[in-house]
Amino acid sequence: MSVHKGISQQLRQKNRQINLFVQLDKEREAAITRAVELCQAGKPFTTDRINELSAQINELAKQGSIPTRMFVTNAMVEEFVQKKHC
């Protein structure tokens, strides 16, 4: 029975990690969308929130099979917006 409990505990932990990753990744995508919208409108924007969420995801990835996320610069957002308009 202890093996079963151990496996169940590992699965619960992995499930929590996956759910947290999904939540953080959705928030990151929303922050990227917001930065792109602001950039398109010619308004000031920051990538601070994007990178804060990236750091959290990357810390979570150290614990197991969660993918990492790149850090984003303002130049990357500007380049994306520029290419999108071409």
N, C-alpha and C positions, 0 to 999 in steps of 0.2 A: 504494500500500500504506500510506503514512503516514496517509492519510485514514481508512482502515479501522482502523488501530491507534488513532487518535485517537477515533473513534467507539466502539470497543470499550472503551477506557479510560473514556470518559464514562459508558457504560452500566454498567460495573463499579462506578464511583463512585456512580452513582444507585442501583444495587442495594444497595450497602452502606448508603447513607443510608436507604433504605426499610426494610431489615432492622433497622437500629438504631432507627428510629422505631417499628416494630412491637414490638420488645422493650421500649423505654421506655414505650410506651403501655400494654402489658400490665402492667408493673410499676406504673404510675400507677393503673390501674383496680384492681389488687389493694390498693394503699395506700388508695384511696378506700373500698373495701369494708371494709377493716380499721377505718378511722376511723368509718364508719357503724356497724359492729358494736359498737365500744367505746362510741360515743355511745348506742346503743340500750340497752346494758347499764348505762348510767349511770356508766361509768368514764371517767377522764380520757383525752383523745386529743389528737393534734396533727396539723396539716396540713403540717408541715415537709417530710416525705418527698414528699408529693403535689406541693408547690410546687417542690421541688428537681428532681423529674422533669419538671415543666412547664417549668421554666427550661431544662433540657437539650433538651427537644423544641423549644422556641421558638428556641433557638440553632441547632438543626439546620434549622428552617424558614427561617431567614435565607439558607441556602445553596440553596434551591430549592423544589420543589413539595411540601413536607411541610406538613400543616396545623398550626396553632398550637393550644395548649391554654391554657385560662383558669387563673389562679391561684385557689386555693380558701381560704376563711376558715373558722374554726371555726363562725361564725354560719351559713354556708351549709350545713355538714354538719348542724347542729342543726335548721335550717329544713327540710331534706330529710327528716330523721328524723320531725319533727313532722308534716309533710304525709303521710308514708307511713302514719302511725298513724291518720289521719283517714278 
